[in-house]
Amino acid sequence: MRKYVALSAASVMLVSLGATAYATTDTTSGPRPLAGMRILISNDDSMQAAKASNSDGLGLYELRRAMCAAGADVVVMAPWQVQSGKGTAVTNGGAVTAQRRTALPAGYENDCAGAPAQGAVYGVCLSDGPCTKDSASATPADTVKLALRGGLRAKAGWTEAPDLVLTGINSGPNISASVNDSGTVGAAVAAIDQEVPALAFSSSGDATNTSFPRVNYRAHAEFGARLVAGLKQRGLLTSKFALKVDYPDVSAGVPAKAPVWTRVGDGAVVFHAFEQRGNSDAFDIALGLCPFDGSGEGECAEGRKDADSTWLLDKGHVTIAPITWDRTYGTPVDARRELNRIERFVEHEAPRP
């Protein structure tokens, strides 16, 4: 059974269905397990963080906050405008501008004040001059490629690649068929293309799937800082594949359950629908929502018991899945040893929410 919804009401859910030891913004005391790490953060939701729904980049600032609190040196290069659904799309000509944001969202101004790069935030637009309110935006993959191919050197003085790229936190989970469209995942793939380890973070919305509470982003970001610390401590940060980390809705007070190693589901949770306007040549783009109770048919049917969508939406677990750039069917899996070690870490040693 399929359900259609208006694009305006559900676009925040489309292609990105995207306290702990680090619950403080004080980066001068307490545990600092990421001290010495240089981390690039990007996303597909933009760096604006201006919408009441929290769907345009608030998760990025929560991720920046948590990583700086854990001791990392962070630089943000993110799309100027919302770029959900861009996947791995890139811009092939013209110019881009990486413009530093000087007035950060309220409450996030001093999160990285003690770090060398001070958590600098850059929005990237398609322009050969200053970015304006209506400037077209670089894609998520554009921002990572720019950062790794000269942007970080020019803007932050980093003469070598960062130790890690983090993307997100996306407004809504990136699961099942939506993973192929996800700019959050696409930006992480751009990083491993350049042999830099990467994780893509996405958080569920509230029960309406149109609003994304700060509490979900914060819980995910603080879990993410501990997850990165655990991977770093065990030497498990690899560029052979990226990790996709999705977090359930905790805004109603039910905590997230333990992380589970999953595969990307083979069904759909949302899909594009096209409705013709009478007999005209125009088609309205809407979103189809599949039922979350497992009763879906056709493209909504889920055939994998270890699907990310099942464990996240139905069972309330944090889900972690490996993502690779190689779309060649049947290719032997590289880095099998690293893959097995990370799977064991997730199932037995990873931090609990």
Salt bridges, closest charged atoms under 4 A:
GLU62 OE1 - ARG65 NH1 3.86
GLU62 OE2 - ARG218 NH2 2.79
GLU222 OE2 - ARG65 NH1 3.17
ASP246 OD1 - LYS244 NZ 2.76
ASP284 OD1 - ARG277 NE 2.68
GLU299 OE2 - ARG2 NH2 2.65
ASP306 OD1 - ARG263 NE 3.26
ASP308 OD2 - LYS244 NZ 2.92
GLU349 OE1 - ARG234 NE 2.97
